Amino acid sequence: MNFQSIHLKLFNLLVRAFGWMSLFCGTGFLFWAYTYYHHPEKTVNVATVSGYAWVDAIGVAGFCFVIGPLVLMVKPFKPESVIQNREPSYEEISKTMQSTIKFVLKTLFILCSIIAVLYFALDRFISK
């Protein structure tokens, strides 16, 4: 087992841990939102963006619930060159970079769309 394969196993493990941690934090923020909604007297000294602490907590929880599954759905990073203990070819590097860039752009587009929809929905809900 070479250094690169150990590094990749550790990287994949930390990516999975980040995804599960994001889901765990989203659950925590959801419980905080529930608490703030039912006990507004606890939010007197809380700085908020929207004016309501429970709305901010739901926004953070939603963000965590989007990021967590997206990170967990990504396949483990295992380039063939590292497994076979050889230098990667230009085509392999190019293919990996293209798929990574496409994935990042799709994820950013989905996140921006979700954030825009949540923003307009919450803005409409709060302004009533």
Backbone atoms as SQL, in Angstrom:
CREATE TABLE atoms (id INTEGER PRIMARY KEY, chain TEXT, resi INTEGER, resn TEXT, atom TEXT, x REAL, y REAL, z REAL);
INSERT INTO atoms VALUES
  (1, 'A', 1, 'MET', 'N', 0.856, -1.185, 0.000),
  (2, 'A', 1, 'MET', 'CA', 0.000, 0.000, 0.000),
  (3, 'A', 1, 'MET', 'C', 0.897, 1.242, 0.000),
  (4, 'A', 2, 'ASN', 'N', 0.714, 2.091, -0.995),
  (5, 'A', 2, 'ASN', 'CA', 1.558, 3.273, -1.102),
  (6, 'A', 2, 'ASN', 'C', 0.903, 4.486, -0.427),
  (7, 'A', 3, 'PHE', 'N', 1.652, 5.554, -0.366),
  (8, 'A', 3, 'PHE', 'CA', 1.197, 6.756, 0.309),
  (9, 'A', 3, 'PHE', 'C', -0.046, 7.348, -0.358),
  (10, 'A', 4, 'GLN', 'N', -0.102, 7.302, -1.687),
  (11, 'A', 4, 'GLN', 'CA', -1.233, 7.890, -2.397),
  (12, 'A', 4, 'GLN', 'C', -2.540, 7.158, -2.097),
  (13, 'A', 5, 'SER', 'N', -2.499, 5.851, -2.011),
  (14, 'A', 5, 'SER', 'CA', -3.737, 5.121, -1.719),
  (15, 'A', 5, 'SER', 'C', -4.188, 5.364, -0.283),
  (16, 'A', 6, 'ILE', 'N', -3.240, 5.502, 0.645),
  (17, 'A', 6, 'ILE', 'CA', -3.608, 5.837, 2.028),
  (18, 'A', 6, 'ILE', 'C', -4.237, 7.226, 2.075),
  (19, 'A', 7, 'HIS', 'N', -3.643, 8.152, 1.337),
  (20, 'A', 7, 'HIS', 'CA', -4.172, 9.518, 1.277),
  (21, 'A', 7, 'HIS', 'C', -5.597, 9.521, 0.715),
  (22, 'A', 8, 'LEU', 'N', -5.845, 8.748, -0.347),
  (23, 'A', 8, 'LEU', 'CA', -7.176, 8.705, -0.945),
  (24, 'A', 8, 'LEU', 'C', -8.198, 8.075, -0.010),
  (25, 'A', 9, 'LYS', 'N', -7.808, 7.041, 0.710),
  (26, 'A', 9, 'LYS', 'CA', -8.731, 6.424, 1.669),
  (27, 'A', 9, 'LYS', 'C', -9.083, 7.409, 2.777),
  (28, 'A', 10, 'LEU', 'N', -8.097, 8.145, 3.266),
  (29, 'A', 10, 'LEU', 'CA', -8.352, 9.143, 4.296),
  (30, 'A', 10, 'LEU', 'C', -9.241, 10.267, 3.755),
  (31, 'A', 11, 'PHE', 'N', -8.973, 10.712, 2.533),
  (32, 'A', 11, 'PHE', 'CA', -9.783, 11.755, 1.911),
  (33, 'A', 11, 'PHE', 'C', -11.236, 11.309, 1.776),
  (34, 'A', 12, 'ASN', 'N', -11.452, 10.097, 1.275),
  (35, 'A', 12, 'ASN', 'CA', -12.813, 9.577, 1.119),
  (36, 'A', 12, 'ASN', 'C', -13.504, 9.443, 2.473),
  (37, 'A', 13, 'LEU', 'N', -12.774, 9.019, 3.488),
  (38, 'A', 13, 'LEU', 'CA', -13.342, 8.905, 4.827),
  (39, 'A', 13, 'LEU', 'C', -13.762, 10.273, 5.365),
  (40, 'A', 14, 'LEU', 'N', -12.918, 11.279, 5.174),
  (41, 'A', 14, 'LEU', 'CA', -13.241, 12.620, 5.665),
  (42, 'A', 14, 'LEU', 'C', -14.401, 13.247, 4.892),
  (43, 'A', 15, 'VAL', 'N', -14.517, 12.945, 3.605),
  (44, 'A', 15, 'VAL', 'CA', -15.659, 13.448, 2.826),
  (45, 'A', 15, 'VAL', 'C', -16.946, 12.848, 3.371),
  (46, 'A', 16, 'ARG', 'N', -16.946, 11.545, 3.642),
  (47, 'A', 16, 'ARG', 'CA', -18.140, 10.893, 4.215),
  (48, 'A', 16, 'ARG', 'C', -18.462, 11.462, 5.589),
  (49, 'A', 17, 'ALA', 'N', -17.439, 11.677, 6.395),
  (50, 'A', 17, 'ALA', 'CA', -17.664, 12.242, 7.730),
  (51, 'A', 17, 'ALA', 'C', -18.262, 13.645, 7.628),
  (52, 'A', 18, 'PHE', 'N', -17.802, 14.439, 6.658),
  (53, 'A', 18, 'PHE', 'CA', -18.366, 15.776, 6.464),
  (54, 'A', 18, 'PHE', 'C', -19.840, 15.701, 6.084),
  (55, 'A', 19, 'GLY', 'N', -20.198, 14.764, 5.215),
  (56, 'A', 19, 'GLY', 'CA', -21.598, 14.615, 4.821),
  (57, 'A', 19, 'GLY', 'C', -22.486, 14.249, 5.996),
  (58, 'A', 20, 'TRP', 'N', -22.057, 13.283, 6.799),
  (59, 'A', 20, 'TRP', 'CA', -22.858, 12.890, 7.971),
  (60, 'A', 20, 'TRP', 'C', -22.895, 14.000, 9.010),
  (61, 'A', 21, 'MET', 'N', -21.788, 14.723, 9.163),
  (62, 'A', 21, 'MET', 'CA', -21.760, 15.831, 10.113),
  (63, 'A', 21, 'MET', 'C', -22.714, 16.942, 9.668),
  (64, 'A', 22, 'SER', 'N', -22.799, 17.165, 8.381),
  (65, 'A', 22, 'SER', 'CA', -23.725, 18.166, 7.864),
  (66, 'A', 22, 'SER', 'C', -25.170, 17.781, 8.170),
  (67, 'A', 23, 'LEU', 'N', -25.515, 16.519, 7.990),
  (68, 'A', 23, 'LEU', 'CA', -26.871, 16.069, 8.327),
  (69, 'A', 23, 'LEU', 'C', -27.145, 16.192, 9.821),
  (70, 'A', 24, 'PHE', 'N', -26.163, 15.865, 10.631),
  (71, 'A', 24, 'PHE', 'CA', -26.312, 15.983, 12.082),
  (72, 'A', 24, 'PHE', 'C', -26.523, 17.440, 12.487),
  (73, 'A', 25, 'CYS', 'N', -25.739, 18.343, 11.911),
  (74, 'A', 25, 'CYS', 'CA', -25.884, 19.775, 12.226),
  (75, 'A', 25, 'CYS', 'C', -27.228, 20.309, 11.730),
  (76, 'A', 26, 'GLY', 'N', -27.683, 19.847, 10.572),
  (77, 'A', 26, 'GLY', 'CA', -28.994, 20.255, 10.074),
  (78, 'A', 26, 'GLY', 'C', -30.108, 19.857, 11.017),
  (79, 'A', 27, 'THR', 'N', -29.993, 18.654, 11.590),
  (80, 'A', 27, 'THR', 'CA', -30.983, 18.212, 12.577),
  (81, 'A', 27, 'THR', 'C', -30.945, 19.102, 13.812),
  (82, 'A', 28, 'GLY', 'N', -29.758, 19.451, 14.258),
  (83, 'A', 28, 'GLY', 'CA', -29.631, 20.345, 15.409),
  (84, 'A', 28, 'GLY', 'C', -30.253, 21.709, 15.150),
  (85, 'A', 29, 'PHE', 'N', -30.007, 22.272, 13.979),
  (86, 'A', 29, 'PHE', 'CA', -30.596, 23.573, 13.651),
  (87, 'A', 29, 'PHE', 'C', -32.111, 23.483, 13.507),
  (88, 'A', 30, 'LEU', 'N', -32.603, 22.337, 13.060),
  (89, 'A', 30, 'LEU', 'CA', -34.047, 22.156, 12.980),
  (90, 'A', 30, 'LEU', 'C', -34.676, 22.167, 14.374),
  (91, 'A', 31, 'PHE', 'N', -34.014, 21.520, 15.326),
  (92, 'A', 31, 'PHE', 'CA', -34.508, 21.554, 16.702),
  (93, 'A', 31, 'PHE', 'C', -34.419, 22.963, 17.298),
  (94, 'A', 32, 'TRP', 'N', -33.346, 23.705, 16.951),
  (95, 'A', 32, 'TRP', 'CA', -33.255, 25.089, 17.421),
  (96, 'A', 32, 'TRP', 'C', -34.385, 25.927, 16.832),
  (97, 'A', 33, 'ALA', 'N', -34.710, 25.708, 15.573),
  (98, 'A', 33, 'ALA', 'CA', -35.808, 26.445, 14.942),
  (99, 'A', 33, 'ALA', 'C', -37.125, 26.150, 15.646),
  (100, 'A', 34, 'TYR', 'N', -37.334, 24.885, 15.982),
  (101, 'A', 34, 'TYR', 'CA', -38.549, 24.499, 16.717),
  (102, 'A', 34, 'TYR', 'C', -38.599, 25.207, 18.073),
  (103, 'A', 35, 'THR', 'N', -37.466, 25.226, 18.766),
  (104, 'A', 35, 'THR', 'CA', -37.411, 25.887, 20.073),
  (105, 'A', 35, 'THR', 'C', -37.654, 27.385, 19.947),
  (106, 'A', 36, 'TYR', 'N', -37.007, 28.020, 18.986),
  (107, 'A', 36, 'TYR', 'CA', -37.174, 29.461, 18.806),
  (108, 'A', 36, 'TYR', 'C', -38.597, 29.821, 18.384),
  (109, 'A', 37, 'TYR', 'N', -39.244, 28.946, 17.612),
  (110, 'A', 37, 'TYR', 'CA', -40.606, 29.229, 17.173),
  (111, 'A', 37, 'TYR', 'C', -41.585, 29.153, 18.341),
  (112, 'A', 38, 'HIS', 'N', -41.415, 28.167, 19.203),
  (113, 'A', 38, 'HIS', 'CA', -42.358, 27.976, 20.310),
  (114, 'A', 38, 'HIS', 'C', -42.006, 28.788, 21.558),
  (115, 'A', 39, 'HIS', 'N', -40.794, 29.305, 21.631),
  (116, 'A', 39, 'HIS', 'CA', -40.378, 30.132, 22.764),
  (117, 'A', 39, 'HIS', 'C', -39.676, 31.390, 22.247),
  (118, 'A', 40, 'PRO', 'N', -40.425, 32.344, 21.691),
  (119, 'A', 40, 'PRO', 'CA', -39.783, 33.534, 21.114),
  (120, 'A', 40, 'PRO', 'C', -39.105, 34.422, 22.155),
  (121, 'A', 41, 'GLU', 'N', -39.436, 34.244, 23.425),
  (122, 'A', 41, 'GLU', 'CA', -38.781, 35.059, 24.456),
  (123, 'A', 41, 'GLU', 'C', -37.301, 34.714, 24.590),
  (124, 'A', 42, 'LYS', 'N', -36.888, 33.544, 24.117),
  (125, 'A', 42, 'LYS', 'CA', -35.475, 33.154, 24.178),
  (126, 'A', 42, 'LYS', 'C', -34.641, 33.824, 23.100),
  (127, 'A', 43, 'THR', 'N', -35.278, 34.494, 22.164),
  (128, 'A', 43, 'THR', 'CA', -34.559, 35.087, 21.036),
  (129, 'A', 43, 'THR', 'C', -34.417, 36.602, 21.158),
  (130, 'A', 44, 'VAL', 'N', -34.557, 37.141, 22.344),
  (131, 'A', 44, 'VAL', 'CA', -34.497, 38.594, 22.521),
  (132, 'A', 44, 'VAL', 'C', -33.118, 39.137, 22.149),
  (133, 'A', 45, 'ASN', 'N', -32.057, 38.473, 22.567),
  (134, 'A', 45, 'ASN', 'CA', -30.696, 38.972, 22.322),
  (135, 'A', 45, 'ASN', 'C', -29.992, 38.250, 21.175),
  (136, 'A', 46, 'VAL', 'N', -30.741, 37.615, 20.287),
  (137, 'A', 46, 'VAL', 'CA', -30.148, 36.877, 19.169),
  (138, 'A', 46, 'VAL', 'C', -30.155, 37.768, 17.930),
  (139, 'A', 47, 'ALA', 'N', -28.980, 37.955, 17.343),
  (140, 'A', 47, 'ALA', 'CA', -28.890, 38.727, 16.097),
  (141, 'A', 47, 'ALA', 'C', -29.379, 37.858, 14.943),
  (142, 'A', 48, 'THR', 'N', -30.275, 38.409, 14.130),
  (143, 'A', 48, 'THR', 'CA', -30.845, 37.635, 13.027),
  (144, 'A', 48, 'THR', 'C', -30.704, 38.388, 11.710),
  (145, 'A', 49, 'VAL', 'N', -30.819, 37.659, 10.631),
  (146, 'A', 49, 'VAL', 'CA', -30.786, 38.251, 9.296),
  (147, 'A', 49, 'VAL', 'C', -32.195, 38.614, 8.860),
  (148, 'A', 50, 'SER', 'N', -33.141, 37.713, 9.116),
  (149, 'A', 50, 'SER', 'CA', -34.504, 37.898, 8.633),
  (150, 'A', 50, 'SER', 'C', -35.414, 38.598, 9.639),
  (151, 'A', 51, 'GLY', 'N', -34.961, 38.719, 10.871),
  (152, 'A', 51, 'GLY', 'CA', -35.813, 39.293, 11.896),
  (153, 'A', 51, 'GLY', 'C', -36.403, 38.241, 12.821),
  (154, 'A', 52, 'TYR', 'N', -36.392, 37.001, 12.399),
  (155, 'A', 52, 'TYR', 'CA', -36.891, 35.884, 13.205),
  (156, 'A', 52, 'TYR', 'C', -35.790, 34.839, 13.313),
  (157, 'A', 53, 'ALA', 'N', -35.456, 34.459, 14.525),
  (158, 'A', 53, 'ALA', 'CA', -34.381, 33.479, 14.713),
  (159, 'A', 53, 'ALA', 'C', -34.764, 32.113, 14.172),
  (160, 'A', 54, 'TRP', 'N', -36.033, 31.758, 14.268),
  (161, 'A', 54, 'TRP', 'CA', -36.438, 30.429, 13.799),
  (162, 'A', 54, 'TRP', 'C', -36.347, 30.327, 12.282),
  (163, 'A', 55, 'VAL', 'N', -36.581, 31.430, 11.568),
  (164, 'A', 55, 'VAL', 'CA', -36.466, 31.415, 10.104),
  (165, 'A', 55, 'VAL', 'C', -35.001, 31.250, 9.704),
  (166, 'A', 56, 'ASP', 'N', -34.115, 31.945, 10.410),
  (167, 'A', 56, 'ASP', 'CA', -32.680, 31.792, 10.127),
  (168, 'A', 56, 'ASP', 'C', -32.214, 30.374, 10.401),
  (169, 'A', 57, 'ALA', 'N', -32.691, 29.778, 11.500),
  (170, 'A', 57, 'ALA', 'CA', -32.296, 28.405, 11.823),
  (171, 'A', 57, 'ALA', 'C', -32.822, 27.415, 10.785),
  (172, 'A', 58, 'ILE', 'N', -34.030, 27.641, 10.285),
  (173, 'A', 58, 'ILE', 'CA', -34.564, 26.760, 9.244),
  (174, 'A', 58, 'ILE', 'C', -33.754, 26.913, 7.955),
  (175, 'A', 59, 'GLY', 'N', -33.332, 28.117, 7.654),
  (176, 'A', 59, 'GLY', 'CA', -32.502, 28.321, 6.465),
  (177, 'A', 59, 'GLY', 'C', -31.178, 27.582, 6.559),
  (178, 'A', 60, 'VAL', 'N', -30.531, 27.656, 7.716),
  (179, 'A', 60, 'VAL', 'CA', -29.267, 26.938, 7.907),
  (180, 'A', 60, 'VAL', 'C', -29.500, 25.429, 7.877),
  (181, 'A', 61, 'ALA', 'N', -30.586, 24.972, 8.491),
  (182, 'A', 61, 'ALA', 'CA', -30.905, 23.542, 8.479),
  (183, 'A', 61, 'ALA', 'C', -31.156, 23.074, 7.048),
  (184, 'A', 62, 'GLY', 'N', -31.884, 23.859, 6.275),
  (185, 'A', 62, 'GLY', 'CA', -32.122, 23.499, 4.876),
  (186, 'A', 62, 'GLY', 'C', -30.832, 23.418, 4.081),
  (187, 'A', 63, 'PHE', 'N', -29.937, 24.367, 4.317),
  (188, 'A', 63, 'PHE', 'CA', -28.639, 24.347, 3.649),
  (189, 'A', 63, 'PHE', 'C', -27.867, 23.074, 4.006),
  (190, 'A', 64, 'CYS', 'N', -27.871, 22.724, 5.301),
  (191, 'A', 64, 'CYS', 'CA', -27.169, 21.511, 5.740),
  (192, 'A', 64, 'CYS', 'C', -27.816, 20.262, 5.158),
  (193, 'A', 65, 'PHE', 'N', -29.149, 20.249, 5.071),
  (194, 'A', 65, 'PHE', 'CA', -29.846, 19.084, 4.518),
  (195, 'A', 65, 'PHE', 'C', -29.672, 18.975, 3.008),
  (196, 'A', 66, 'VAL', 'N', -29.247, 20.037, 2.356),
  (197, 'A', 66, 'VAL', 'CA', -28.948, 19.959, 0.925),
  (198, 'A', 66, 'VAL', 'C', -27.501, 19.512, 0.715),
  (199, 'A', 67, 'ILE', 'N', -26.578, 20.109, 1.461),
  (200, 'A', 67, 'ILE', 'CA', -25.157, 19.805, 1.301),
  (201, 'A', 67, 'ILE', 'C', -24.838, 18.368, 1.719),
  (202, 'A', 68, 'GLY', 'N', -25.399, 17.912, 2.838),
  (203, 'A', 68, 'GLY', 'CA', -25.098, 16.576, 3.347),
  (204, 'A', 68, 'GLY', 'C', -25.376, 15.465, 2.350),
  (205, 'A', 69, 'PRO', 'N', -26.595, 15.346, 1.842),
  (206, 'A', 69, 'PRO', 'CA', -26.854, 14.281, 0.865),
  (207, 'A', 69, 'PRO', 'C', -26.066, 14.434, -0.431),
  (208, 'A', 70, 'LEU', 'N', -25.832, 15.681, -0.869),
  (209, 'A', 70, 'LEU', 'CA', -25.043, 15.862, -2.087),
  (210, 'A', 70, 'LEU', 'C', -23.626, 15.328, -1.905),
  (211, 'A', 71, 'VAL', 'N', -23.044, 15.587, -0.749),
  (212, 'A', 71, 'VAL', 'CA', -21.692, 15.093, -0.484),
  (213, 'A', 71, 'VAL', 'C', -21.695, 13.573, -0.349),
  (214, 'A', 72, 'LEU', 'N', -22.715, 13.023, 0.293),
  (215, 'A', 72, 'LEU', 'CA', -22.766, 11.571, 0.476),
  (216, 'A', 72, 'LEU', 'C', -23.074, 10.824, -0.823),
  (217, 'A', 73, 'MET', 'N', -23.692, 11.480, -1.806),
  (218, 'A', 73, 'MET', 'CA', -24.008, 10.824, -3.072),
  (219, 'A', 73, 'MET', 'C', -22.808, 10.710, -3.998),
  (220, 'A', 74, 'VAL', 'N', -21.762, 11.475, -3.740),
  (221, 'A', 74, 'VAL', 'CA', -20.580, 11.450, -4.602),
  (222, 'A', 74, 'VAL', 'C', -19.869, 10.105, -4.431),
  (223, 'A', 75, 'LYS', 'N', -19.490, 9.506, -5.546),
  (224, 'A', 75, 'LYS', 'CA', -18.769, 8.236, -5.492),
  (225, 'A', 75, 'LYS', 'C', -17.375, 8.461, -4.901),
  (226, 'A', 76, 'PRO', 'N', -16.834, 7.482, -4.209),
  (227, 'A', 76, 'PRO', 'CA', -15.469, 7.625, -3.669),
  (228, 'A', 76, 'PRO', 'C', -14.466, 7.883, -4.788),
  (229, 'A', 77, 'PHE', 'N', -13.517, 8.723, -4.499),
  (230, 'A', 77, 'PHE', 'CA', -12.499, 9.106, -5.477),
  (231, 'A', 77, 'PHE', 'C', -11.430, 8.015, -5.522),
  (232, 'A', 78, 'LYS', 'N', -11.406, 7.233, -6.630),
  (233, 'A', 78, 'LYS', 'CA', -10.436, 6.148, -6.783),
  (234, 'A', 78, 'LYS', 'C', -9.906, 6.140, -8.212),
  (235, 'A', 79, 'PRO', 'N', -8.917, 6.967, -8.517),
  (236, 'A', 79, 'PRO', 'CA', -8.374, 6.928, -9.873),
  (237, 'A', 79, 'PRO', 'C', -7.625, 5.615, -10.116),
  (238, 'A', 80, 'GLU', 'N', -7.762, 5.090, -11.306),
  (239, 'A', 80, 'GLU', 'CA', -7.147, 3.809, -11.655),
  (240, 'A', 80, 'GLU', 'C', -5.629, 3.854, -11.572),
  (241, 'A', 81, 'SER', 'N', -5.054, 5.008, -11.869),
  (242, 'A', 81, 'SER', 'CA', -3.597, 5.101, -11.860),
  (243, 'A', 81, 'SER', 'C', -3.023, 4.884, -10.464),
  (244, 'A', 82, 'VAL', 'N', -3.737, 5.352, -9.433),
  (245, 'A', 82, 'VAL', 'CA', -3.243, 5.175, -8.070),
  (246, 'A', 82, 'VAL', 'C', -3.404, 3.727, -7.639),
  (247, 'A', 83, 'ILE', 'N', -4.528, 3.115, -8.020),
  (248, 'A', 83, 'ILE', 'CA', -4.767, 1.720, -7.650),
  (249, 'A', 83, 'ILE', 'C', -3.738, 0.818, -8.327),
  (250, 'A', 84, 'GLN', 'N', -3.415, 1.083, -9.591),
  (251, 'A', 84, 'GLN', 'CA', -2.460, 0.262, -10.323),
  (252, 'A', 84, 'GLN', 'C', -1.021, 0.713, -10.103),
  (253, 'A', 85, 'ASN', 'N', -0.812, 1.746, -9.296),
  (254, 'A', 85, 'ASN', 'CA', 0.516, 2.234, -8.920),
  (255, 'A', 85, 'ASN', 'C', 1.321, 2.684, -10.148),
  (256, 'A', 86, 'ARG', 'N', 0.697, 3.514, -11.000),
  (257, 'A', 86, 'ARG', 'CA', 1.372, 4.059, -12.168),
  (258, 'A', 86, 'ARG', 'C', 1.002, 5.530, -12.312),
  (259, 'A', 87, 'GLU', 'N', 1.735, 6.230, -13.145),
  (260, 'A', 87, 'GLU', 'CA', 1.453, 7.637, -13.391),
  (261, 'A', 87, 'GLU', 'C', 0.205, 7.770, -14.263),
  (262, 'A', 88, 'PRO', 'N', -0.688, 8.714, -13.948),
  (263, 'A', 88, 'PRO', 'CA', -1.894, 8.875, -14.778),
  (264, 'A', 88, 'PRO', 'C', -1.553, 9.503, -16.127),
  (265, 'A', 89, 'SER', 'N', -2.314, 9.095, -17.144),
  (266, 'A', 89, 'SER', 'CA', -2.107, 9.671, -18.470),
  (267, 'A', 89, 'SER', 'C', -2.830, 11.014, -18.565),
  (268, 'A', 90, 'TYR', 'N', -2.512, 11.755, -19.613),
  (269, 'A', 90, 'TYR', 'CA', -3.141, 13.055, -19.821),
  (270, 'A', 90, 'TYR', 'C', -4.644, 12.903, -19.999),
  (271, 'A', 91, 'GLU', 'N', -5.078, 11.852, -20.682),
  (272, 'A', 91, 'GLU', 'CA', -6.504, 11.628, -20.923),
  (273, 'A', 91, 'GLU', 'C', -7.245, 11.364, -19.609),
  (274, 'A', 92, 'GLU', 'N', -6.633, 10.589, -18.710),
  (275, 'A', 92, 'GLU', 'CA', -7.259, 10.310, -17.415),
  (276, 'A', 92, 'GLU', 'C', -7.401, 11.576, -16.581),
  (277, 'A', 93, 'ILE', 'N', -6.351, 12.378, -16.575),
  (278, 'A', 93, 'ILE', 'CA', -6.401, 13.634, -15.822),
  (279, 'A', 93, 'ILE', 'C', -7.453, 14.558, -16.408),
  (280, 'A', 94, 'SER', 'N', -7.480, 14.669, -17.728),
  (281, 'A', 94, 'SER', 'CA', -8.441, 15.539, -18.388),
  (282, 'A', 94, 'SER', 'C', -9.877, 15.074, -18.119),
  (283, 'A', 95, 'LYS', 'N', -10.111, 13.765, -18.227),
  (284, 'A', 95, 'LYS', 'CA', -11.451, 13.229, -17.981),
  (285, 'A', 95, 'LYS', 'C', -11.889, 13.463, -16.538),
  (286, 'A', 96, 'THR', 'N', -10.982, 13.255, -15.593),
  (287, 'A', 96, 'THR', 'CA', -11.304, 13.464, -14.176),
  (288, 'A', 96, 'THR', 'C', -11.611, 14.934, -13.904),
  (289, 'A', 97, 'MET', 'N', -10.810, 15.831, -14.465),
  (290, 'A', 97, 'MET', 'CA', -11.034, 17.265, -14.257),
  (291, 'A', 97, 'MET', 'C', -12.348, 17.714, -14.880),
  (292, 'A', 98, 'GLN', 'N', -12.663, 17.214, -16.067),
  (293, 'A', 98, 'GLN', 'CA', -13.909, 17.605, -16.720),
  (294, 'A', 98, 'GLN', 'C', -15.120, 17.130, -15.918),
  (295, 'A', 99, 'SER', 'N', -15.076, 15.896, -15.437),
  (296, 'A', 99, 'SER', 'CA', -16.211, 15.401, -14.661),
  (297, 'A', 99, 'SER', 'C', -16.324, 16.145, -13.331),
  (298, 'A', 100, 'THR', 'N', -15.191, 16.494, -12.725),
  (299, 'A', 100, 'THR', 'CA', -15.224, 17.245, -11.473),
  (300, 'A', 100, 'THR', 'C', -15.798, 18.634, -11.695),
  (301, 'A', 101, 'ILE', 'N', -15.371, 19.299, -12.752),
  (302, 'A', 101, 'ILE', 'CA', -15.873, 20.641, -13.038),
  (303, 'A', 101, 'ILE', 'C', -17.371, 20.601, -13.343),
  (304, 'A', 102, 'LYS', 'N', -17.811, 19.603, -14.117),
  (305, 'A', 102, 'LYS', 'CA', -19.242, 19.477, -14.408),
  (306, 'A', 102, 'LYS', 'C', -20.035, 19.245, -13.132),
  (307, 'A', 103, 'PHE', 'N', -19.529, 18.393, -12.247),
  (308, 'A', 103, 'PHE', 'CA', -20.231, 18.116, -10.994),
  (309, 'A', 103, 'PHE', 'C', -20.323, 19.377, -10.135),
  (310, 'A', 104, 'VAL', 'N', -19.237, 20.118, -10.035),
  (311, 'A', 104, 'VAL', 'CA', -19.241, 21.338, -9.219),
  (312, 'A', 104, 'VAL', 'C', -20.211, 22.362, -9.800),
  (313, 'A', 105, 'LEU', 'N', -20.213, 22.530, -11.109),
  (314, 'A', 105, 'LEU', 'CA', -21.126, 23.493, -11.724),
  (315, 'A', 105, 'LEU', 'C', -22.583, 23.091, -11.549),
  (316, 'A', 106, 'LYS', 'N', -22.891, 21.799, -11.718),
  (317, 'A', 106, 'LYS', 'CA', -24.265, 21.332, -11.503),
  (318, 'A', 106, 'LYS', 'C', -24.686, 21.537, -10.056),
  (319, 'A', 107, 'THR', 'N', -23.792, 21.219, -9.118),
  (320, 'A', 107, 'THR', 'CA', -24.113, 21.384, -7.701),
  (321, 'A', 107, 'THR', 'C', -24.340, 22.848, -7.361),
  (322, 'A', 108, 'LEU', 'N', -23.483, 23.734, -7.874),
  (323, 'A', 108, 'LEU', 'CA', -23.665, 25.167, -7.618),
  (324, 'A', 108, 'LEU', 'C', -24.971, 25.678, -8.214),
  (325, 'A', 109, 'PHE', 'N', -25.321, 25.215, -9.407),
  (326, 'A', 109, 'PHE', 'CA', -26.577, 25.627, -10.024),
  (327, 'A', 109, 'PHE', 'C', -27.770, 25.169, -9.179),
  (328, 'A', 110, 'ILE', 'N', -27.741, 23.917, -8.729),
  (329, 'A', 110, 'ILE', 'CA', -28.833, 23.398, -7.903),
  (330, 'A', 110, 'ILE', 'C', -28.927, 24.163, -6.586),
  (331, 'A', 111, 'LEU', 'N', -27.784, 24.411, -5.950),
  (332, 'A', 111, 'LEU', 'CA', -27.799, 25.144, -4.682),
  (333, 'A', 111, 'LEU', 'C', -28.307, 26.573, -4.862),
  (334, 'A', 112, 'CYS', 'N', -27.870, 27.244, -5.906),
  (335, 'A', 112, 'CYS', 'CA', -28.339, 28.610, -6.148),
  (336, 'A', 112, 'CYS', 'C', -29.839, 28.629, -6.429),
  (337, 'A', 113, 'SER', 'N', -30.318, 27.639, -7.156),
  (338, 'A', 113, 'SER', 'CA', -31.758, 27.563, -7.433),
  (339, 'A', 113, 'SER', 'C', -32.543, 27.348, -6.152),
  (340, 'A', 114, 'ILE', 'N', -32.078, 26.441, -5.309),
  (341, 'A', 114, 'ILE', 'CA', -32.776, 26.161, -4.048),
  (342, 'A', 114, 'ILE', 'C', -32.748, 27.385, -3.147),
  (343, 'A', 115, 'ILE', 'N', -31.601, 28.040, -3.059),
  (344, 'A', 115, 'ILE', 'CA', -31.493, 29.234, -2.214),
  (345, 'A', 115, 'ILE', 'C', -32.409, 30.343, -2.729),
  (346, 'A', 116, 'ALA', 'N', -32.482, 30.529, -4.046),
  (347, 'A', 116, 'ALA', 'CA', -33.359, 31.559, -4.607),
  (348, 'A', 116, 'ALA', 'C', -34.821, 31.256, -4.320),
  (349, 'A', 117, 'VAL', 'N', -35.222, 30.004, -4.484),
  (350, 'A', 117, 'VAL', 'CA', -36.612, 29.631, -4.210),
  (351, 'A', 117, 'VAL', 'C', -36.936, 29.817, -2.736),
  (352, 'A', 118, 'LEU', 'N', -36.031, 29.375, -1.855),
  (353, 'A', 118, 'LEU', 'CA', -36.267, 29.552, -0.415),
  (354, 'A', 118, 'LEU', 'C', -36.318, 31.031, -0.036),
  (355, 'A', 119, 'TYR', 'N', -35.430, 31.828, -0.632),
  (356, 'A', 119, 'TYR', 'CA', -35.416, 33.249, -0.310),
  (357, 'A', 119, 'TYR', 'C', -36.739, 33.914, -0.689),
  (358, 'A', 120, 'PHE', 'N', -37.207, 33.665, -1.911),
  (359, 'A', 120, 'PHE', 'CA', -38.454, 34.292, -2.342),
  (360, 'A', 120, 'PHE', 'C', -39.659, 33.749, -1.585),
  (361, 'A', 121, 'ALA', 'N', -39.635, 32.459, -1.263),
  (362, 'A', 121, 'ALA', 'CA', -40.752, 31.884, -0.503),
  (363, 'A', 121, 'ALA', 'C', -40.787, 32.447, 0.916),
  (364, 'A', 122, 'LEU', 'N', -39.615, 32.512, 1.564),
  (365, 'A', 122, 'LEU', 'CA', -39.575, 33.050, 2.922),
  (366, 'A', 122, 'LEU', 'C', -39.871, 34.547, 2.936),
  (367, 'A', 123, 'ASP', 'N', -39.389, 35.272, 1.932),
  (368, 'A', 123, 'ASP', 'CA', -39.645, 36.703, 1.858),
  (369, 'A', 123, 'ASP', 'C', -41.151, 36.951, 1.702),
  (370, 'A', 124, 'ARG', 'N', -41.777, 36.172, 0.901),
  (371, 'A', 124, 'ARG', 'CA', -43.225, 36.329, 0.702),
  (372, 'A', 124, 'ARG', 'C', -43.990, 35.941, 1.962),
  (373, 'A', 125, 'PHE', 'N', -43.528, 34.876, 2.635),
  (374, 'A', 125, 'PHE', 'CA', -44.167, 34.405, 3.855),
  (375, 'A', 125, 'PHE', 'C', -44.021, 35.421, 4.993),
  (376, 'A', 126, 'ILE', 'N', -42.829, 35.990, 5.117),
  (377, 'A', 126, 'ILE', 'CA', -42.565, 36.919, 6.217),
  (378, 'A', 126, 'ILE', 'C', -43.240, 38.265, 5.977),
  (379, 'A', 127, 'SER', 'N', -43.314, 38.714, 4.735),
  (380, 'A', 127, 'SER', 'CA', -43.867, 40.047, 4.463),
  (381, 'A', 127, 'SER', 'C', -45.388, 40.089, 4.629),
  (382, 'A', 128, 'LYS', 'N', -46.055, 38.946, 4.775),
  (383, 'A', 128, 'LYS', 'CA', -47.512, 38.950, 4.970),
  (384, 'A', 128, 'LYS', 'C', -47.876, 39.354, 6.371);
